[in-house]
């Protein structure tokens, strides 16, 4: 097809107009993006984060049977990384007694959470036996924690291969403030009972899934062995080799900004407090806000700090947060303040640092 001069002129004009629109569209988009990044926040709101620390998922490291390998290798490995595990102990068995210093001192000093795996891991057929197996173990755990009897919640697992009178067990668990780890606590959980001899990558497999869905990821361990056996053995229990276990912990440390590694009772309390909580924010002045945080849970047993995310209008770089006569300093990022607070402990006052 042959084009005349007028057609060519019109075609050139269209090309120039198209280039002009593309160029200004790019500049305009860049300006919008830039303004969004630096513009001060203009909306006031406050909410409770799904997970403590505003993390993406909660991760539970749970250990059954209070084996020597757990005491001698596992607890120090978690303590050295400031990770919290849940250790289901049998205070009446030799493995616990022979490592009593770890369970009474080293574990609690590192913030580890002791839990109830019954006194002797033998089950119970009568009410009196249930009271002994559950109740005596609970009293020992409370004493180690420095709590009065019946003074705090305890995670519970009955132990594989044991038999119980289910009605008696349910009543005693309730009486001794024990929470069965098999109970549904309000958020979906993905769990792996770690097979004997697992390597770090196999143990790690569920972690990305928990992060992806913002749920609880739970790893259940038995023995931890100093030797790489086939499988690694610990006090008669098939377990994992400490080398692979520490490789797993290193992988978790690499993503610790995304995951809340916590004890079972910690996550249980957080979920229950959050589910029954109310929160509101009020502006008192240009430089001061008050947050009211309450929960219907009993503060004697539910005392886990909730993470609060507050959007503060204006350009604040730093502030103080005061609750119950305790003041902490915080920095803000793009007008967002993130801090921890206890429900039912009075108003929370946020003040700009001048």
Secondary structure, DSSP 8 states (H G I E B T S, - for coil): ----HHHHHHHHHHHHHHHHHHHHHHHHHHHHHHHHHHS-----EEEE-SSGGG-SEEEEEEEES--HHIIIIIHHHHHTTT---EEEE-TTSHHHHTTHHIIIIIHHHTT-EEEE--SSSS-BSSHHHHIIIIIIHHHHHHHHHT--TT-S-EEE---TT--B-HHHHHHHHHHTTEEETTS--SS-EEEEE--TT--HHHHHHHHHHHHHHT-EEEEEE-EEESS--TT-EETTEEEEEHHHHHHHHHHHHHTTTTEEEE-HHHHHHHHHHHHTEEEEEEEEETTEEEEEEEESS-TTT----EEEEEE-SS--SEEEEEETTEEEEEE-BTTEEEEEE-TTS--EEEEE--
